[in-house]
Amino acid sequence: MRSPAMRETPVLALHGFGVSYGARPVLADLDLEVAGGEVVALVGASGAGKTALLRAILGLSPSGATTRGTLGIAGRDLSAATPAVWRAVRGREVAWVPQDPLTALPSHRTVGAVLDEVVTAHPRGRDRGLQRARAAAVLAEVGLPADFRLRYPHQLSGGQGQRVLLALALAGEPALLLADEPTSALDPIATREILDLVVHQARHAGRAVLLVSHDLEATGRVADRVAVLAGGRLLEVGPARTVLTAAYHPYVEALVAARPTLAPPHRTPLPSAPTAMPCAPAEAGCGFALQCPRVQTRCRERVPHGQTHGAHTVACYAPREPS
């Protein structure tokens, strides 16, 4: 599912991509491309497959997992990459920003010690002078002064800790940045600041950014496109402003309608969010069929493929009619 303005060679390219843990499918038939300079938000309820997808893109799927289709990063086909290849790719071509600084950062080590270790792991960091310069540069890039090198994780606020995690991800100058719920524990001001930093990496550094988020309001503000995942499948991909206001897929409509807002209190309860969908074989039909107000017979017989509707790609036999 591709943006019209995308370069010929996207930084992240998934084509017919799927993952199974043993006999259990967790992702199926994913088609998604993310260009340098673009922010794509990956949204979906718990259990949708977001974590499984991030692990696959990092080459960290569990032992025994099998993949199908194509996974490309920065022009390299990594579909059958060995562990040694993945070790060379992680941090340099693709980097991960986790969501919780308190669990991601070792409590007994200073920010500087951890940052120096990460910088040293990359070829350019083997020169001591370049190592110090790069460590100082990434701290400045995320808005932290040099003396934060001396701080321990417990001395950081939530927003400061998230900035440190972003600095660690940027140390190897990756082409692709995976931001995993980076604002889940932050207040609104810190959320805006962190998202602005993440977007800056796309707009000014030319990185591709895949932003995982449950915050639909914040996502709509910063993302170029939104990709909605449910039951291990992409249901709709399109411009953020229209996916979140005029979705084509009935599941996405239900998901957006159930989101809380900052508007005055509602006189009636918000609609219930759609329930989780299992990742099932194509012949099992659409996982939303039992809840869908527009269900058709064929919805129960086979999973629909993505079809183009304007700037959207929608996997649905009965999408919303354009107004």
CORDA-V974396 format. One record per residue. RES is the residue in one small letter. SS is DSSP state (hx for helix, st for strand, lp for the rest). D_LAST is the distance of its C-alpha to the last C-alpha in Angstrom with 1 decimal. Layout:
# CORDA-V974396
[[RES;SS;D_LAST] [RES;SS;D_LAST]]
This chain:
# CORDA-V974396
[[m;lp;22.5] [r;lp;23.1] [s;lp;22.0] [p;lp;22.0] [a;lp;24.6] [m;lp;26.9] [r;lp;30.5] [e;lp;32.0] [t;lp;33.9] [p;lp;31.9] [v;lp;34.0] [l;st;32.6] [a;st;31.7] [l;st;31.1] [h;st;30.8] [g;st;31.1] [f;st;32.7] [g;st;34.0] [v;st;36.8] [s;st;38.9] [y;st;41.5] [g;lp;44.2] [a;lp;42.7] [r;st;39.7] [p;st;36.4] [v;st;34.7] [l;st;32.3] [a;st;31.0] [d;st;29.4] [l;st;28.1] [d;st;26.7] [l;st;26.3] [e;st;27.6] [v;st;28.3] [a;lp;29.7] [g;lp;32.4] [g;lp;31.0] [e;lp;27.8] [v;st;27.1] [v;st;25.2] [a;st;24.9] [l;st;25.6] [v;st;24.5] [g;lp;25.2] [a;lp;27.3] [s;lp;31.1] [g;lp;32.2] [a;lp;29.2] [g;lp;31.5] [k;hx;31.1] [t;hx;34.8] [a;hx;35.7] [l;hx;33.5] [l;hx;35.2] [r;hx;38.6] [a;hx;37.9] [i;hx;36.9] [l;lp;40.1] [g;lp;42.2] [l;lp;43.1] [s;lp;42.0] [p;lp;44.7] [s;lp;47.7] [g;lp;47.1] [a;st;43.3] [t;st;42.2] [t;st;39.4] [r;st;37.5] [g;st;35.6] [t;st;35.8] [l;st;36.0] [g;st;36.6] [i;st;37.4] [a;lp;38.2] [g;lp;38.8] [r;st;41.0] [d;st;40.4] [l;lp;41.4] [s;lp;40.5] [a;lp;44.3] [a;lp;45.6] [t;lp;48.9] [p;hx;49.5] [a;hx;51.5] [v;hx;48.6] [w;hx;46.3] [r;hx;48.8] [a;hx;48.8] [v;hx;45.0] [r;st;44.4] [g;lp;44.7] [r;lp;44.9] [e;lp;41.7] [v;st;39.7] [a;st;40.4] [w;st;39.3] [v;st;38.8] [p;lp;39.5] [q;lp;38.4] [d;lp;41.7] [p;hx;44.5] [l;hx;47.1] [t;hx;47.0] [a;hx;46.2] [l;lp;49.1] [p;lp;52.8] [s;lp;54.2] [h;lp;57.7] [r;lp;56.7] [t;st;55.8] [v;hx;52.6] [g;hx;54.8] [a;hx;56.4] [v;hx;53.2] [l;hx;51.7] [d;hx;54.9] [e;hx;54.8] [v;hx;51.3] [v;hx;52.0] [t;hx;55.2] [a;lp;53.5] [h;lp;51.9] [p;hx;54.2] [r;hx;53.9] [g;hx;55.0] [r;hx;58.4] [d;lp;59.8] [r;hx;60.8] [g;hx;60.0] [l;hx;56.6] [q;hx;55.9] [r;hx;56.6] [a;hx;54.7] [r;hx;51.6] [a;hx;51.8] [a;hx;52.1] [a;hx;49.2] [v;hx;46.7] [l;hx;47.7] [a;hx;47.2] [e;hx;43.8] [v;lp;42.5] [g;lp;44.2] [l;lp;47.3] [p;lp;50.8] [a;hx;53.5] [d;hx;55.4] [f;hx;52.7] [r;hx;54.5] [l;hx;57.1] [r;lp;54.8] [y;st;54.4] [p;hx;51.1] [h;hx;52.2] [q;hx;52.6] [l;lp;49.0] [s;lp;46.1] [g;hx;42.9] [g;hx;41.3] [q;hx;44.5] [g;hx;44.8] [q;hx;41.3] [r;hx;42.2] [v;hx;45.3] [l;hx;43.3] [l;hx;41.0] [a;hx;44.2] [l;hx;45.7] [a;hx;42.6] [l;hx;42.9] [a;lp;46.6] [g;lp;46.3] [e;lp;43.6] [p;lp;41.2] [a;lp;38.4] [l;st;36.1] [l;st;35.8] [l;st;34.7] [a;st;34.1] [d;st;34.4] [e;lp;33.1] [p;lp;35.2] [t;lp;34.3] [s;lp;34.5] [a;lp;37.7] [l;lp;37.2] [d;lp;36.7] [p;hx;33.7] [i;hx;35.8] [a;hx;37.2] [t;hx;33.8] [r;hx;32.5] [e;hx;35.7] [i;hx;35.6] [l;hx;32.0] [d;hx;32.8] [l;hx;35.8] [v;hx;33.9] [v;hx;31.3] [h;hx;34.2] [q;hx;35.5] [a;hx;32.5] [r;hx;32.1] [h;lp;35.8] [a;lp;37.6] [g;lp;35.2] [r;lp;35.0] [a;st;32.2] [v;st;31.2] [l;st;29.9] [l;st;29.4] [v;st;29.5] [s;lp;28.3] [h;lp;27.4] [d;lp;26.4] [l;hx;22.6] [e;hx;22.9] [a;hx;25.6] [t;hx;23.9] [g;hx;20.8] [r;hx;23.2] [v;hx;25.3] [a;lp;23.7] [d;lp;22.1] [r;st;20.5] [v;st;20.3] [a;st;21.6] [v;st;21.4] [l;st;24.5] [a;st;25.3] [g;lp;28.2] [g;lp;29.3] [r;st;26.2] [l;st;23.4] [l;st;20.1] [e;st;17.7] [v;st;18.5] [g;st;16.4] [p;st;16.5] [a;hx;17.7] [r;hx;15.5] [t;hx;12.2] [v;hx;14.0] [l;lp;15.2] [t;lp;12.2] [a;lp;9.2] [a;lp;11.3] [y;lp;10.7] [h;lp;14.2] [p;hx;15.1] [y;hx;18.3] [v;hx;16.8] [e;hx;14.5] [a;hx;17.8] [l;hx;19.8] [v;hx;17.8] [a;hx;17.7] [a;lp;21.5] [r;lp;22.4] [p;lp;24.8] [t;lp;24.1] [l;lp;26.6] [a;lp;25.1] [p;lp;27.5] [p;lp;28.5] [h;lp;26.1] [r;lp;27.3] [t;lp;26.1] [p;lp;26.5] [l;lp;23.9] [p;lp;22.4] [s;lp;24.7] [a;lp;23.9] [p;lp;23.7] [t;lp;27.3] [a;lp;28.7] [m;lp;28.3] [p;lp;31.3] [c;lp;31.5] [a;lp;32.3] [p;lp;33.0] [a;hx;30.3] [e;hx;31.8] [a;hx;31.4] [g;lp;27.7] [c;lp;24.8] [g;lp;26.3] [f;lp;23.3] [a;lp;23.7] [l;lp;25.8] [q;lp;23.4] [c;lp;20.0] [p;lp;18.3] [r;lp;16.8] [v;lp;20.1] [q;lp;21.4] [t;hx;25.0] [r;hx;24.8] [c;hx;23.4] [r;hx;26.9] [e;lp;28.7] [r;lp;27.6] [v;lp;25.6] [p;lp;22.6] [h;lp;22.8] [g;lp;20.4] [q;st;17.9] [t;st;16.1] [h;st;12.3] [g;lp;12.1] [a;lp;14.4] [h;st;14.4] [t;st;16.9] [v;st;16.3] [a;lp;19.0] [c;lp;17.4] [y;lp;17.7] [a;lp;14.7] [p;lp;12.0] [r;lp;8.7] [e;lp;6.3] [p;lp;3.8] [s;lp;0.0]]
